[in-house]
Amino acid sequence: MSLSAEIGVTVGGFELDLDLEVADGELLAVLGPNGSGKTTLLRALAGLVPLDEGHIVVDGVLLDDPGAGVFVPPEQRPIGVVFQQYLLFEHLSARDNVAFGLRARGVKKGPARAEAARRLASVGLADRGDARPAELSGGQAQRVALARALANDPRLLLLDEPLAALDVATRRQVRRDLRHQLGGFGGVRIVVTHDPVDAYALADRVAIVDGGSIVQSGTVAEITAHPRSRYVAELVGTNLIEGRLDRSVLVTLDGVEVAVVADFDGPAFAIVRPQSITLARVAADTSARNTFDGVVDDVDRIGDRVRVGIAGPLHLTAEITVGALDSLGLRPGDAVSASLKATDIEIYPA
Ligand SMILES: Nc1ncnc2c1ncn2[C@@H]1O[C@H](COP(=O)(O)OP(=O)(O)OP(=O)(O)O)[C@@H](O)[C@H]1O
């Protein structure tokens, strides 16, 4: 393992408490909603916030351990950071921005500038060394920030929302470039993002952070198939129901009963694809085992499909065609009946 960390930090009443093990060459995406602690995690790894408890070990070297009285300052850590807004010095050229970190570590001006030029060339910016940050496109500024982070040959590379500063049109191209550039780095890479598309495009493994702790981690495929929280279910666009199974009836925490097909009892999650939910104006006489009456609380059109949010005993999202929406004439506030077949509900242990 190249990064092994137990992070215990409190900032302004917010508590971050999580463990991370990341192998050399692995790219971990840390995904979570606003305020979940992602930036605080990066700041703790980089040494910008000292740990209150725990330890950080990179390549076998202890960087922070309050119990042992060890704290290696940020500039001495084998860590490169690309911050959210890149934080390039506006008054310095691209080359001097990249050379800055090397100079801070005692490299002489000439060799630092030569190394910076080489680093810029490696991210495809050989001809932009004299440009100031204001003269660079968003994608170019990001590559300068990456070249700067890599200039000291770090063992751990941290990227905080690397695509957030870019407009939608440039994002896709820069995401592709970034994947390519990150592919050439052999150490541990951690990318923080709240965009699942970035996580899926860049990462081998994803850790979902919520409320200062890791609520789920695994490969993208594992997380997508078996979400274990409402946040993740929403990210992957499915409905999650949590409860307790008792002979093929899932009883939710609120006491709602859902008929399912299951061969075990006990705490369980159920997922229902929005496309498997049938909507009707009044409770229909169907073969579906489950029918819930509710009220439409959201109607969101995506191409020729419509996602309809239903508030009721269960909060569900159904996906229907525009034609079906028109014939039902559903609007927010309307009463609606949602049916789901027991065989369309996938069950797994909680
Ligand atoms: N220096 C600080 N002083 C007080 N509170 C802080 C400080 N730094 C972070 N917090 C609080 O800690 C929580 C986590 O913040 P953090 O920036 O780590 O979240 P995040 O997941 O990166 O969010 P975002 O996606 O919005 O950047 C927030 O509630 C924030 O207000």
PDBQT file of the ligand as one rigid body, heavy atoms in Angstrom, charges set to zero:
ROOT
HETATM    1  N1  LIG A 401     -11.689  26.259   8.139  1.00  0.00    +0.000 N 
HETATM    2  C1  LIG A 401     -12.934  25.926   8.395  1.00  0.00    +0.000 A 
HETATM    3  N2  LIG A 401     -13.630  26.524   9.379  1.00  0.00    +0.000 NA
HETATM    4  C2  LIG A 401     -14.895  26.188   9.653  1.00  0.00    +0.000 A 
HETATM    5  N3  LIG A 401     -15.569  25.242   8.995  1.00  0.00    +0.000 NA
HETATM    6  C3  LIG A 401     -14.942  24.610   7.998  1.00  0.00    +0.000 A 
HETATM    7  C4  LIG A 401     -13.596  24.922   7.649  1.00  0.00    +0.000 A 
HETATM    8  N4  LIG A 401     -13.238  24.117   6.616  1.00  0.00    +0.000 NA
HETATM    9  C5  LIG A 401     -14.320  23.360   6.338  1.00  0.00    +0.000 A 
HETATM   10  N5  LIG A 401     -15.331  23.641   7.173  1.00  0.00    +0.000 N 
HETATM   11  C6  LIG A 401     -16.648  23.003   7.178  1.00  0.00    +0.000 C 
HETATM   12  O1  LIG A 401     -16.431  21.626   7.027  1.00  0.00    +0.000 OA
HETATM   13  C7  LIG A 401     -17.417  21.035   6.203  1.00  0.00    +0.000 C 
HETATM   14  C8  LIG A 401     -16.761  20.277   5.077  1.00  0.00    +0.000 C 
HETATM   15  O2  LIG A 401     -16.200  21.176   4.148  1.00  0.00    +0.000 OA
HETATM   16  P1  LIG A 401     -15.391  20.702   2.868  1.00  0.00    +0.000 P 
HETATM   17  O3  LIG A 401     -14.956  21.932   2.145  1.00  0.00    +0.000 OA
HETATM   18  O4  LIG A 401     -14.352  19.731   3.265  1.00  0.00    +0.000 OA
HETATM   19  O5  LIG A 401     -16.512  19.950   2.049  1.00  0.00    +0.000 OA
HETATM   20  P2  LIG A 401     -16.524  19.530   0.524  1.00  0.00    +0.000 P 
HETATM   21  O6  LIG A 401     -17.070  18.161   0.502  1.00  0.00    +0.000 OA
HETATM   22  O7  LIG A 401     -15.180  19.741  -0.086  1.00  0.00    +0.000 OA
HETATM   23  O8  LIG A 401     -17.563  20.536  -0.079  1.00  0.00    +0.000 OA
HETATM   24  P3  LIG A 401     -17.633  21.236  -1.520  1.00  0.00    +0.000 P 
HETATM   25  O9  LIG A 401     -17.997  20.151  -2.476  1.00  0.00    +0.000 OA
HETATM   26  O10 LIG A 401     -18.705  22.230  -1.321  1.00  0.00    +0.000 OA
HETATM   27  O11 LIG A 401     -16.276  21.846  -1.784  1.00  0.00    +0.000 OA
HETATM   28  C9  LIG A 401     -18.310  22.156   5.744  1.00  0.00    +0.000 C 
HETATM   29  O12 LIG A 401     -19.462  22.134   6.545  1.00  0.00    +0.000 OA
HETATM   30  C10 LIG A 401     -17.495  23.393   5.982  1.00  0.00    +0.000 C 
HETATM   31  O13 LIG A 401     -18.335  24.470   6.270  1.00  0.00    +0.000 OA
ENDROOT
TORSDOF 0
